[in-house]
């Protein structure tokens, strides 16, 4: 790196889940971060740097979120970094989904109202065109008062334009808030803003509207009298804000998006008619799981036999070469067979996790989450619980770690508690011993 290059910019990469943030991050920073096809793949921030025109830029890829109000651990990471670290970054690259622009504009407006400099990038424009959607970026830019770029992260289109815009500091701050504080709450917001010395009224509104706002909500509550607290129903305030924002967003969408009356149905849409069908969907899922597990045991049989033979040879060799006594017995009959009894299951675990990765990367896991939500609800779980439960048949440890993207704390805890009860290959010898006893 040239000596003249200095780290001058610190940029955040934000947006809804599964809009291509991680792919864009990899292209900008030449990284190889994992991408996925269902919400919550990124549950921690990732950092990378790149050099452009002798300027070093650090990019932080934050977890995807639909709102600044956190409902899960990954969204809490997003909100905490976005608001608490505002002085440490120069601006935000907001990735909007061309296929779901209406949904993307909600979080965009919230970030702008916080007074954060933003550069908008509309991703997956090619997929929108295939579905007959045309986005008038110029008109959208005028309505939002925002510089807008288009990209196709999968085909490496628009990356240089993004780097150039970052270099030119084409981040914009909103002059007028999109969301007007309701008149019935304006007095309370003004009162709190004076107490905590915060001039941004929307930032004060988020202190009231959030359930648990990064530990700051309690300090605000202590400053309110009993009458004020009765007016504070966070979920109601969030719904009120969302409705008002979408009323405004609908007007923007109607002026900027046009849809062709006829277009060719995509292959994924044809497959979804079967994959998420109320009856056929479960049948297909059962067949796929049965095929995967049969393949796992069939494929894993060969490396398992090799591992078994290798450890048997190692045990026999140590028994021959070591002198007779307790040490010989400990190593030959204890340590080596014990390690071998664990390692022998590694092929099954690895192959099963690889099959699960293929399901996720193909986009089928997102369909399974939608499909199983109806089935798991009576048990106090949601569709996302199926990912750790299926993973638990390979190994419970990574399966429990994958529960971090389940929003509801109760559902996440139930999933964590029942995941160890999913039978894996390593438990079969234990079951055999118990049955024999």
N, C-alpha and C positions, 0 to 999 in steps of 0.2 A: 504494500500500500504506500502511495507517495506520502512524503512527510507533510506536504501542504494540506492533505486531506484531514479534516477534523469532523467529529460527530456534531453536526449542526442542527439536525432535525430528529425528533422523536415522534413517530406517527402511529396512531391506532388504526387497526383494521376491524371494523364492526359491521353488523348486519344481522338479519334473521338466520336461524339455523338452516343449513343445507342450501346456501345460495352461492357457494363457490369461494368462500373466503380463504379456506386452507389451500385450495388450488392456486388462487391468486397470490397468496403469501409465498408459496413454493416458487412461483415464477419470478416474483420480484426479488426474492432473496436467495434463489438457487438452493432451496432446501428440499428435503424429502419428507415433509410432514405427512402423517396419515390422514387420508380423507375418507369420508363415509357417506352413506345415503339415508341416515335417519338422524333426527335431532339429538344433540348432546354428544356427538363424537368428540368434539373438542371441549374438555371439561377443565382446562387450565390454559393460561396464557402461554403463547410461544413467541419467542423473540428471534429476529434475524436482521442482518444488515446488508446493504448493497452500496456500491459506489457509483455515482452518476455525476459527470462533469466536475470531478474533484470535490464532490460533496458526499459525505457519508450519511446515510439515512438509516435509522433503526426503526424497524416495523414490529409492532406487537399485535399478534393475532389473538383477539379475545374470543371467548365462547359466544356462540350465537344466542340471540335473545329476541323475543317478540315485543318486549316492553322494558322500560327501565325499572319497573317494580319487580324485584326478584321473587321467583316462586320455586327455584331449585338452586342447587349448589353452583352449577355452572353460570346461571344468571346472576347469582350473588357476586361471583368473581368479576363478571362483566360490569355490574353496577358499581362495585367498590372501586375498581380501577378507573372507570370512566369519570366518576365524580371526585373521589378523594385524591386522585393523582393528576387533576386537571392542570396544575401548574408545571407538570413535568413533560407534557407533550405539546407539539406545535399545532396539531390538528387531527381530524378524524377522516379517514377514507370510508365512506359509507357505501357498502355493496347492496344495491337494490336488485331484487329478482324481477326480471322482465316478465315472467309468467305470473307473478303475484305482486304487481307493483302497488296495488291498493294496500295490501298488508304491510309491505315494506315502508310505506310512507308514514305509518303510525309511529314507529320507533324513530324514523328520521326527524319528524316534527318534534318529538320529545327532546332529542339531542340538540336540535337547533334552539329550542326554547331555553335550554340550560345555558345558552351563550357560548357554546363550543364551536370553534371553526370547523367547517365541514366541506369535503369535496365528494360529490356523489358520482358513483360508477354504476351504471346499469349493466348487469351481467346476464348471460344466456339470451342475448337478443336473437340469436339464430333459432333457438327453440321456440321463441315467441312467434317469429315469422312463420315457422312451420305450422304453427297452430292457428295461423290467420290473424295474429295480433300485430298491429302496427303502432309503434309508440312514436309520437311526434316529440322528439327530444328538445327541439328548439322551442316549441310552445311550452313544454314542461319547464324548461329552464327559465322562461319569462315569468311563468306563474309562481315558481318557487323563489325566483331571484337567486338562482343557484347555478354555478357552472356544472354541466353534466357531461360525463364521458360514457362511451359505450365500449363494452369489452366482451370477449369470448375466451374465458380463461382456459378452457380445454384445448383451444386451437392457438393459444398464445397471441391473440389479437387484442390490441389496445394497451399492451403492457408498457410500451415505450411512451405512449401518450400520458399514461398515469405518472410515470417517472418525471416526464417533462413538467406536468402540472404541479407535482410536488416541489420540483426545483424552482418553479416560478411562484410558489406560495399562492396558488389559486384556491385557497380555502376561504369560504365566506361565512360571515356571522350575520344572523338575522337581525334586521333593524326593528321589526315589529313581531311580537310573539304570535304564533299560530293559535294558541289556546288562551282564551280570555277567562280569568278566574271568575267563577259564578258569583253573582252579586251577594248572595247570602253568606258566602265564605270570605268575601273580600276584606271585611273588617278584621276577621281573625288572622288572615294572612298578613295584613298590614301590621297588626299588633305584634305578631311573632317576628316579622322582618325587622322591626325596631329593636326588639329584645336581643336578637342574635346578630344584629347589624349585617343583614344580608339584603342587598338591593334588588336581586333577581327574584321577583315574586313567584315565578314558576318553581324555582328551587325550594322556596319556602312551602309551596303547595305540595311538592313531593314529600316533604317532611311530615305533612299531615296525612296524605293519601296512602303512604306506604304502611304495610303491616309491621315490618321490622326493618327500619332503614339504617342498616350498618351501625347499630348501637346508638344512633343520634335521636331516635324518636322518643325514648324515655326521657331524655334531658329536656325535650320540648314539652312533653306532657306535664312535667313537674311545674312548668311556668304557666299552665292554663288553669283557670278556675273550674269548678264543677259544672257550670253551665256550658262552658266551651267544650268540655270533654264529651258531653252528651251529643254534640253536633259531629263528633269525629267517628265516623264509621268508614274505615279505610276502603273496604271493598266497594261500598256505595259510591265513594268519591272517585275511585278508579273507573268504575263503570260509567259514571257521569262524564268523566273526561274522555273516555274512549268513544262514547256515543257522539259527543260534540266534535271530536276530531274527525271521525268517519263521515259526519255530515259535510264537513269541509272537504275531505279527501274525495268524496263522491263527485263533487263539482269539478275538481281538478282532473279526475280520471275521465269524466265524460268529455272533456275538451282535448285530451291528449292521446287517448287510445281509441283506435277504430278496429273493428273486427270484420273480416271478410265473411260473407254469408255462407260460403261453402269452402271447405278445405278437406284435404285427405286425412282420414283418421290415422293417428300414429299407431305403430305396432304395440307400444306400451299400453295404450288405451284399449286396444283389442284384448291384450293379455289380462288387463285388470278386470275385465268382465268375468274372467274365470278365476283369477287369483284371489280376488276379494269377494267372490260370490258367497252368499250366506250358507250355501251347502257345498258347492263344488270347491270353494276355497279351503275348507277344512280337510276335504278329501285329498286335494293336491298337497297340502301341507303335511298330512300324515304320510303320503307316499314318499315325499321328498325326505322327511325325517327317517323313515324306514330304510330308504335307499342309502342315505348317508351313514347310518349306524351299521348297516350290513357291510358297506364298503370299508368303513373304518376297521372293523374286526378282520375283514378279509385281507386288506392291505397291510395292517399292522402285524399280522401273524408272522410274516417273514422277519422283519427286524426284531421282533420280540424273541423269536427262536434264536437269532444270532446273539442277542444280548444274554439270553439264558445260558447258551453254550459258552459264551466268553467268560461269564462269571463262574460257571461250573469249573471251567479249565483253570481260572485264576485261583479258585478255592482249593482245587486239587494240587496245583503247583505249590501254593504256600504250605499246604499240609505236608508235602513231600520235602521241601527245602528247609522248613523251620524245625528246630529241635522240639522233641516231644515235651508237652507241658501245658500249663494254663495259657501262655501267650499264643501257642499254636492253635489251641481250641478257640481262643477269643477271636483271632484274626480269620482262621479258616472256616469256622462254624458260626461265627457271630457277625463280625463287621462286614466281610465280603458278601455273604448271602443276604445280610440286611440291606446293604446298599443296592445289591442286585434286585431285591424284591421291590424296591422303589423305582429304580431306573427302568425296569422292564415295562412300566406303564407309560413311559415318556412317548413312545411312538403313537399310542392310541390318543393321548391327550393332544399331541402336536397335530396329528392328522385331522382330528375332530375340530380343533380350533381353526385349522386352515379351511375346512369346509364351511364353517360359520363365517369366516372372512369372505369367502366367495359369495355366500348368500347376501352378506351386507354390501359388498362392492357391486353386485349386480342390481341392487335396489329391491330385492325380494324381501329383505328383512323389514323394510319400512311397511310393506304390504302385510307382513305377518303381525307387526305391532298393531296395525289398524284392525286386522281380522280378529286377533285374540283379545282385544279390549272388551268386546261383548262377552266373551267366554269367562274372562278373569274377574270382571266386575263383581259378581256375586261373592267372590272370595276376598274382597277388599283390596284387590290389585288392579293395575291398569295394563294396557297393552305392552308398555315398555318392560314390564316384569318378565315377559317371555324371553328376552335376550339373556339375562343372568340365569334364568331357570334352565334354558337349553344349554348354556355354557357350563352350568354346574354339573352336567353329565360328563364333562371332560375334567374340569378342576374347579373346585368351589372358590378358591382364592381370587383368581381374576374375575370370576363371575360376580362375587360380592363387590369387587371394586367397580364393576360396570353399572352398579345400581346408583351411582352418583348422579345420573341424568334423570332420575325419577323425581318429579317436582314435589309431590305430596310426601311429607315426612312420614306419615303413618304407613302409606303404601311402600315407601322405601324400606322402612324398618321391617315390615312383614315379609317383604321379598328377601331381605338379608337373613331373616330368621329361618325361612323355609328352604333357602338355597342349599344349605349343607345336607338336607334330607334327600336331595336328588342323587340317585345312585350313580356312582362312577366305578370304573374298573378297579380302582385301588381299594374299594370297599368290599369287593367280591370275596377275597380271601378271608376278611373279617367275618362276613356273613357265613362263610363255609365253616369256620371254626366254631361260631356261636351255634349253628345248626347241629354240628357234630357233638358239641357238649350237651 
